[in-house]
Amino acid sequence: MSDYRADGARDTARWTRPAAEEDPVSSLLEQLTSTIEGLASTLGAAVVGVGRGSGVVIAEGQVLTNAHNVRSEQVHVHMGDGRVGDGTLLGHDLDGDLAVIEVGTGDVTPVAWGSWSPGIGSAVFALANPHGRGVRVTFGTVSVVGRGFRGPRGRVIADAIEHTAPAARGSSGGPLVGADGKLVGIDTHRRGDGLYLAIPASTEVRERVQALATGQVRQRARLGVAIAPPRMAAKMREAVGLEPRDGLLVRGVEQDGPARDAGLQRGDLVIEAAGQPVTTPDELFAILEAHDVSTPLALTVVRGTEEHQLEVGFER
């Protein structure tokens, strides 16, 4: 392109187009792409398939996953580099939904634990190896922190991280990391509205995992009963002519569980545990969580119209 001067003479000098301003959106997408590629490259070998889910190498010879992914003492582990190893369960926490597996990890570099706690809006990356079919990396942001959800046996897992990184079936047990590639959570529960919940990689969880890696099995006080929803309990008592009363109605007792050994029966109404009133399952779970399994738990139950005092022992 040429220009004309005011006197009509043609200026043969060409215009130099000004440098285009950097597009911030394009720059951000390039950074995001680079981060995802980097995480896939550096962490991919440490993200494994375990049973129906995923897992992550946290130390030489050790894989962390969800307890619900492990169905027996022996489990096949599909490594991120394509190898398949025979793993052995070291320790598990069924209520906390965590398990550590011993398996040959070769020269795979473990994923490091992070010291950063993500907040609402924080960028996070979910990695998974569903059924050992290949590593996936997705990006999302934290939508809620400190959320609770129910684990495999009904107890509440507290302080979960809710995030938007898409996750396919088989992603549970995979690592949730920050942009630095360090562990901030273990993906555990996919919600129906497209969000995912992760157990936080907190100091308390890290200590629990270290204990599991030494072969410990987390023992929590467990009654071995099925509880009817409070509304159903009130209707059932009313149906048999009993006065409504706050408490937890027992609708089933395990044949060989601690509750049956203590004399708890179907139809009993539990009104107190350890001297504290209980009106919701979560109140009972909280008492059981804090209880020392080496000592019996005192229960007050109403059977018909009469109160009974029972003691449940957990050491068997």
N, C-alpha and C positions, 0 to 999 in steps of 0.2 A: 504493500500500500504506500502511495506517495502523497505528499501534501502540497498545497499551493500557498505561496506567500501573498501578502496584500497587494504587491505590484503585479501580480499575475504570473511572475516567473515560477517555473516549476521547481520544487525542491525535491531532488532525487533521493534524499536521505529517507530511509525507511523508519516507520514508527517502531518503537520497541514497546511491545505490550507489557504493561506493568505486571509484576509477579502476582499471581493469584493468591489471595489470602488463604491460609490453611483452613480447611474445613474441619471444625472441631468434632463433628459427628464421625467423619471418616477416620480421623486420628484415633478417636476412642475405640471404634470398631477394630482398627488395626492393632491397638494395644490389647484388646480383648482376645482377638484371634491369636496373637503372639503368646499371651498368657496361657490360653487353653492348649495350644500346641506344646508349649514348654512343660505344662503339667502332665500331659499325656506322655511326653518323652521321658521326663525324669521320674514320674511316679507310676507309670503304667505297669512296670514289671512287678510292683509291690501290691497291685490290686488283683485279687484272686476270686475265683468262683468257689463257693462252699455249699454243697448240697443244692438247695433251691435258691440260694442267695449269693451274696458276695462277702468279701472279707478284705483285710488289709494286713500286710506284714508290719509288725510293730517292733520286732527285734529279731535277731538271727534265730531262725528255727521256730518263730512264734507268729501265729496269725490270730488277729482279733476279729470276731464276727458277732452276730446276734445269736443268742441261745436257741431261738426258734428255728435257726438254719441247721442245727445239729441234732440228728435223731438217734445217734448211737455213739459208742465210745470210739468207733473207727469211722473216718469220713474221707472221701476223695477231695483233694484240693487241686483245682485247676489254676496253675500259676499264670501270671500275666504274660510270660514269655512262651506259653504253650505247653510247658511240662505239666504232667499230672503226678501228684504225690499222694501217698497214703498217710493221712494225718491221724493223730491220736488226741482225744479230748484231754486237756490238762485240768481244766477247772471251768465251772459254769455257775452262773447266777440266773436261775430261771425267772425269778420275779423282776430282776433288773434287766433281763434280756441281753446278757453279755456272756460270751464264752471265749476261751483261749485254746487254740489248737497247736499241738507240736507237729511240725512237718519240716522236711528239708527245704530250706529256702535258697540254698546255694549262695551266690554272690549278690543276691538282690539287696539293694539298699533299703532299709526300713523307712517308713514314713515317720518323721519326727513329730512329737507332741508339741502343740503350740502353747504359748503362754498368753495369747490374745483371746479375749472373750468378745465375740461379735455382738453388735447391737442392731437395732432396727435400721434397715437400709444398708447394712454391710454387704459387700459383694462376697459371695461364697461359690465354691465349685464342688459339685458332687461327682465322684468317680465310682464306677461299678464295673463288675465283670459278670453279668447275669448268666448263670448256669455255665460259666467258663467259656462263653462264646466270643469274648473279646472285650477290651476295655472301652468304656464310654466315659466321656467327660461332658458335663452340662453346667451352665452358668445360671445363677439366680441371685436373689437378694434375701436377706433376713426380713421376715414380716412380723414375727413375734418372738420374744425370748421369755423364758420362765414359764413355758406352757406345760401342763400336765396331760398325760394320756395313759390309758390302761395297757399294761403289759400282757403277755400271753396268759397269765393266770389271774387277771383281774385287778392286780394292784396298780396303783398310780405310779408312773415314772415321772418324776418332777423335773422342772427346770429345762425342759426340752427346747430345742431351737426349731422354730417353724420357718421354712424357706421355700422359695419358688423354683429352685433348680429342678427341671423335669427329670423324672426317674422311671425307668421301665420296670416291669415286674422282674424280680430277682435282684433288685438293687439293695435290698436291706442288708446291713452289715458292711456296706461300702463306706469309704471315708468321705467326710465333708471337710474341705480344706479352704484356707484363705489363699490369696494371691501369692503368698510366700511358699505355698506347698506344705504348710504345717497343719497338723490335724486339729480341727476345732470341734468335730463331732463325728458320731457314727450314725449314718442314716438307718432308721429303724421302722418307721411306720408311714405308709402312704395314705393320705387322707383322700376321701372321695371327691373333694373339690379341687384336686390338682396340686395341693400343697404337700410337703413332706416334713416329717418330724425327725429330728436327730437327737440322740443322747449327747449331751455336751461333753467335750474332752476336758472336763474340769479336774482340778487337783484331786477331789474326792473320787471321781470315776477312775482316774489314772491309778490311784492307790488300790482301788478295788480290782482293777485289771491286773496289777502287779501281784496281788494276792492270788488271783485265779491262776496266774502263770506258774505259781509254785505248787499247784495241785490242790489248792483249797477250793471247797465248794461252799458258797455262801449259804449259811443256814439261817432261815428266818422262821419265826414261830408261825405255824400253819395249823388251823383247826381241822380241816378236812370236812367242810360243810358247804352246802349250797344255801344261799340266802334268797328269800323272796323279796321282790321290790316292796318298799314301804306301803304303797297304795294297795298292792295285792294282799299284803299281810293284814291290813285293817279290814279289808273285805272278807278275808277268810275267817278271821276271828268273829266278825259280825255274823257270818253265815252259820256258825255253830253256836250262836247265842252268847258269845263272850264279850265282855266290855272292851271297847277299843283302848289300846295302851301303846305308848311309844316303845319301840324296840325293834329287833331284827328277827323275823320269823324264819326258823330253820325248815327248809322244804326238802332237805336231803342230807344224809350223813354217810360218809365213806365207810365201807365195811371194816377196813383195817386202820382207820385214821385215829388221831389223838382224841378227837371229840367223842367218838363212839366208846373208846376205852374209858373216858371220863363219865359216861352215862348220858351224854346229850342225845336227845331223841328228835325225830321228825315231828314238827308241830310245836316244839319249844320256842318261846319268845325270849331272846337274849336281851336283857335290859341294862346290864352292866358288865364291863370287862375291866379287870384290875382296879375296881372301885370307881370307874368312870362311866357315866351314862353313855349308851350308844344308841343312836337313832338312824344312822346311815352306815352303809358298808365302808365308806372311806374312814369314818371315825374308828371302826373296828380295825381296819387295816393299819391305821396310824398307831394304834395301841400294840398290835402284833409286831409292827416294824421296830418299835422301841423296846420290845420285851426280850429279856435274856432267856434263851431257850434252855438254859440249865436249871431254871426254876419254873414251877407250875404257874399257870395263869388262872386267877380266880374269876369265875363267871357267876352272875346271878341270872337265873332264868325263871320264867313263869311257865308252868305246865298246868294248863287249864286255868284255875284261879289261884293256885298255890305257888309261892316262890321257893326256889331250891338253890342251894349254894354248891357249885361244882368246882373242881380243880382239874385243869387240863395239863398233863405232863407232855413234854416234847422230846425228851431223851428216851430213845428206844433201843 
